[in-house]
Amino acid sequence: MMQCFHFMVEPAKNFTAKIKESHKKAKKEKRECLDEDQLFVVELAKDLSRVCQRSAVLEHIWNQDDIWSTSLCSSFILQWASMLESKRRPMQTDGWPETNKGTQPDLINVNDLQQAKTEILNWVKDLRAQPEQSVWPGESVAKVLEDMQSAWRWGRAPNLLAAMEMVMWTLILQQPDKETIPQQWLLWKQKTQKIGAISYIPQPVWDWVADASVEVTLDLDTANPDLLISTDEKRMRCGFERKDIPNYHQRFDGWWCAVGMEGLGSGRHYWEAEVGERDWRLGVAKESALRKGFKSLNTDTGYMTLRLERGSELKALTVPFTALPPELIPHKVGIYLDYDNCQLSFYDVDKHSHIYTYNETFTERLFPLFGTVEIVKDLVIRSPAPKTHCLCPTSCLWA
């Protein structure tokens, strides 16, 4: 009997050993295929993961389950070296350097990249001196990292870049109030990268934004006479005939727009709008902004808006306008105004992703702005979906 058992077990052992050896060989070959910048990011992820408690998300990077492109690695290295250098300057406590997400590989100077790596490695020396699993990022950060990992596994996030940034942001700040780090991270991302800064906003951060929800209704006295407004004052589209109504000074008589009833002068505010597929505009209008005629509704005339034209041209109406990539065109838009932190941001509600942010100094009341020229599909002001509470021990897979 023992001989029979031995006859069955030995081949199984050999087979298991061969599989392990095959995996080691495949991993070694994969590692050898990586270029210098990619390997640098892999090693950095390993150092970060070593000291970060309650999160194994970066293991996917240093195990090479998530491999970034060379250009992304190079941009990441330059960005974070710049941030580390800025934090070493005397009296420097905030105001992170602005980054250009669209930096092309052929424009990256080799010497600058080498200096950037040296800057990061100097910081890593201190990191390596810390005991393993010594840094507690805080419960809110741990939840955000769990959600990022889940989103990446299920294909909602293209890579784990945001998770890597969140860990570095946590380690660099070293602030006692760890619970506010996800919110600070969002504000920083939107300040340093105005266009498409975050391809997936983690659910805990999204919930924080949505907590600022306000009820917005259209002010009929401001609506262009061509617009048809629903009885609940939350839907609008263009009609075929101009209504005979009083021409108040606050009424739009050129562009097909209307503003919300309430002006916003402080705090955080969030609202959503379901838009058409051809032509719309959303954003805010300053209280002093002129509403008559067809003068451009841009930052020079007191407006901060997002505009879709001809179904394919998405623009932020800065001066001159800022063209946005077609892949950012949303069907449902989230508008988030953080008055005190001087940010107006636009999100794709369905994808939980960032579209564009205005970073301005607000000095007067701002009114939610809505515009459309569509005659079939309504532009609809929506209340944000209620939070979902589940009993999953980690990030909900069905969120």
N, C-alpha and C positions, 0 to 999 in steps of 0.2 A: 504493500500500500504506500509506504513512504517513498519507494522508488518511483511509483506512478505519480505521486504528488510532486516530487522533485522534477520529474519529466515535464509537468505542466507549468511549474513556477519559473524554472530557469529561462525558458523562451520569453515569458512575460517580462522578466527582469531585463533581459537583453533588449527586448523591444522598447521598453520604457527608457532605457539608457540611450538607445539610438535616437528616440524622439527628443530627449533633452539635448543631446549633442547636436541634432539638426537645428533646434531652436537657437542654441548658442551660436552656431555657424551662421544662421540667417540674420541674427541680430548683429553679429560682427560685420557681415557684409553690408547690412543696411547702414551701420555706423560709418564704415569706410566710404560710403557713397556721399555722406554729408560733406558740405564745404566748411570752410573755417568759421564763417559767421553762424552757420547752423549749429555747429559743434559748440560754439561759445554759448549760445542760448541754452543748449541742452545741459551743459555743465552748470550754468547759472541757475537753471530750474532745480537741479539737484541740490545745490547749496541752499536755495530758498526753502525747498521742501524739508530739508533736514531740521531746520529750526522752527518751522511753522506747525503749531499744534492743531489738532482737530481737522486737518484737511490733507488728503492725499491726492488732490486734484493735479498737482504739478508732476506727479509720477508719470502721468500720461505723456508729458513732454520729455522728461529725461529718459523714459523707457522707449521714446520715439514712436509712440502710438499716434501722436499729433506732431507732424513735421511741418514747420512753416517754410514759406518760400524764402529764398536768399534775400530778396528785396525787403520783405517784411522784417526779417531778422536784423538786417543792416539799419533800417529805420528805427527799430526798437532800441538797438544799442546806442545810436546817436541821441535819441530822445532822452533815454534814462541817464546817460552820462551828463547831458546838459542839465537835467534836473538835479542830479547829485552835486554837480559843480555849483549850481545856483544856491543850493542850500548851505554850502560851505562859506558863502560870502558873508562878511560881517553885516549884522543888522538885517539879514535877509530872513524874513519869517513867513512870507507868503508871496503870491504873484509868480506862479510857475511860468517858465518861458513858453511862449507859444510855439507849437510844432506844425510842420507841414506834412500831413499824412500822405500827400501825393508825391513825395520826393522820389525821383526816378533813380534806379541803380547807377546809370551812367553819369549822374550828376553828383554822386557821393564820392568825396575825396578820400583816397586810400589812407593818407596821413591822418585826416580827421577821424576816420574810423578806428585807426590804431590807437590814437590818443583816447578815444571814447572807451575802448576796451580797457586801457590802463586805468582810467578813472573808475570804472566799475570794479575792476579787480582790486583796487585799493580799498574800496568799500567792502568787498567780499572778504578781505583779510580779517576785518573786525567781526564779520558775520561768522566766519569759521571758528573764531575763538569762543563763540557762545556754545553752551551745552546743547546737545541734541534735543529737539522738541521743547525748546525753552521759551519760545515766543507765543503768548496767548493772544490771538487776534481779536477776541471778543465774539460773543454769541452771534451778533448781527452779521459780522464778516464771515463767520463759519457757515451761516445759512446761505449767504450770497454765493460763496464758493461751491457749496453743495448744489445750488440751483444751476450755476454755470456748468458744472460737470454733467449734470443731468441733461441740460439743453444741448451740450456738445454731443453726448452719446446718442441723443434722439434726432440729431441733425438740425436743430433749431439755431445753433451757433456754429459758424464755419470753423472756428479754432478756439484754443484756450488762451488767446492773447489777453483778453480782459481779465481772466483769472490771474495770470502772471502779473499784470499791472496792479490788480487789487492787492496782492501779497506785497509787492514792492512798495506800494503806496502806504500800506499798513506799517511796514518796517521803517520807512523813512520818517513818517510823521511822529511815531513814538509818543502819541498823546494818551493821557489817561482815559479819556472818554472814547473808548473803542466803539461804542454803539452808534456814533454819528459818522463813522468812517465811510460807509456806503453812500451816504448823502453827500459828503464832501467829495468823494470820488466822482459822483455824477456831475456836480458843479464844475469840478476841475476839467473833466473830459469835455464838457460842452464849452468851456472857456478856451481850451487849448486847440480843440479841433471842431470848428464850427459846422462842418459838413459830415454827416454820417459817422459821428464819433464812436457810437456804440452799436454794433450790429445786432446785439441781443442784450436788452436791459433785464437783469435778474428780477424774478418775481418780487422779492422783498423790497427792492428799490422801486419797482413799478408800483407796488402797493403804497409806498410812501408818497410818490407823486400823486396817485389817485386819491389819497387822503385829503388832498387840497381841493377836491371837487366842489364846484359851485353850480347852482342852477342859473342858466343863462336863457333869457327870452328876448326876442327881437323887439326893438322900440319902433312901433308903427309910424311914429312921427318922423323917423329918419329914413324910412324905406323909400327907395326909388319908386315913382308912380307906376312903373311897368311891372313891378314885382307882385306876385300873388303870395300872400302870407296866410298860413293856416290859423284856425281859431285859437289853438294853443300857443301860437306865436313862436313855434319851434321849427317850422318848415317853410321853405321859400323856393320859388322858381319864377321864371319869366312868363308873363302872359302875352296875349296878342294885341291888347289895347291898353293905352295909357289911361289910368284912372284920373278922374277929375277930383283932386283932393288939394287941401291947402298947401302952398309952397313955403313951408317953414324954412327958416334960415339954416336949421340943422339937417334938412332933408337932402339926400343925394338926388340930383336931377340929371346927372350925366351917367356915371358908372352905376351898374345895377347892384347896389350894395345897401346894407343896413347895418346898424350897430346894436349891441345889447343895451338893455335898459340901465344897467348899473355900471358906473365908472369904478375902476379899481385903483386905489392909491397907496396900498401897503399890503404886506403879507404874501402868501402863496395862493394861487388860484389855478384850477385845472378844469377844462371842459373839452368835449369831443364833438366832432362833426362828421357826418357821413356825406361824402361828396360824389359828384358826377364823374363822368369819364372824359369830358371834353374841355370844360373851362370853368374855373372857380378861383376864388381867392379867400384866404383866411388870415387872421392875425389880430392886430390891435390898431386903434387910431387914437392919437393924442386928443385930449379935450379941445385943444386949440386948432386942430387940423381942419383945413377948409374942405367942404364937402360938395361944393357946386362945380359943375362943368366936368371936363374931361382931362384935367391936369393929372399927371402921373401920380399914383398913390404909392409913393416910395418914401425912403427915409428923409429925403429933403423936404417933403411936404407934410411930415408928421405921421407917417404910417410905417408899421413894421409887419410885412405880410409875406405869405407864400402864395405863389400864383401858378396855376396850370393853364397853359395855352395850347390850343389845337390838339389836345389829348396826349401830347408827347413832350412838351417843353415845360419842365418844372423849374421855377426861378424863385430866388429870394430877391425881393425888390429893394435891393441896396442901390447905391449910385456909384458906378454903373451897376446894373443888375448882376447877380451871381447865378450862373447856370448850374443846375444840380443834375446828377446822373439820372437817366430814365429809370434805373432799377429802384430808385427811391420813391417813385410815384406811388402814393397810398390810395386806398379806397375809404379808409376811416382815419381821420387825423385827430391826434391828441394835441391840445395846445396848453402849455404849462407856463404860467407867468410867475416868476419869483421876483417880486418887485424890489425887495430889500437887497437881494443879491444881484440885481440888475441883469436878469436873464429872461428872455422869451424864447421858449423851445418848442419845436414841432416834432411829433412822433408818429410813426406808423403803428396804429393801435393793434392791428391784426398780428404784426410781426414782433411787437415789443421792441422796436428799433428806433434809433435817433435819426432825424432827417436834417434839421438845421437849427442853429441857435443864434439869436441876436444878443450880443453883449453890449448893452447901452446903459447910460445913466438916466434914470427916470426922475423927472421933476414935476410931473403933473399927472392927473388922472388919465387912465387908459381904458378905452372901451373896446370890448370884443367886436371884431369886424367880420362880416360875412358877405360874400359876393358870388353871383352865378349868372350865366347867360343861358342856361339850359332851360328848355321848355317842356321837357318830358320828365326828367328825373329831378326830384326835389333835393335840395341841400337841407339836411336834417341835423338839428342840434340834438345830440344824444346825451343821456346820463350815463356815466361810466358803469360798466358791469360790476355787480357786487362782488366782494371778495369771496373766494371759495375756501372753506375751512375743511381740511381733511385730517385723517388720523395717521397719515404716512409718517414713519420715523424720520425720513429725510425729505428732500424736495419731491413734491407730488409729481408722479409720472404723467398724470392726466391733466395737469394745469395748462 
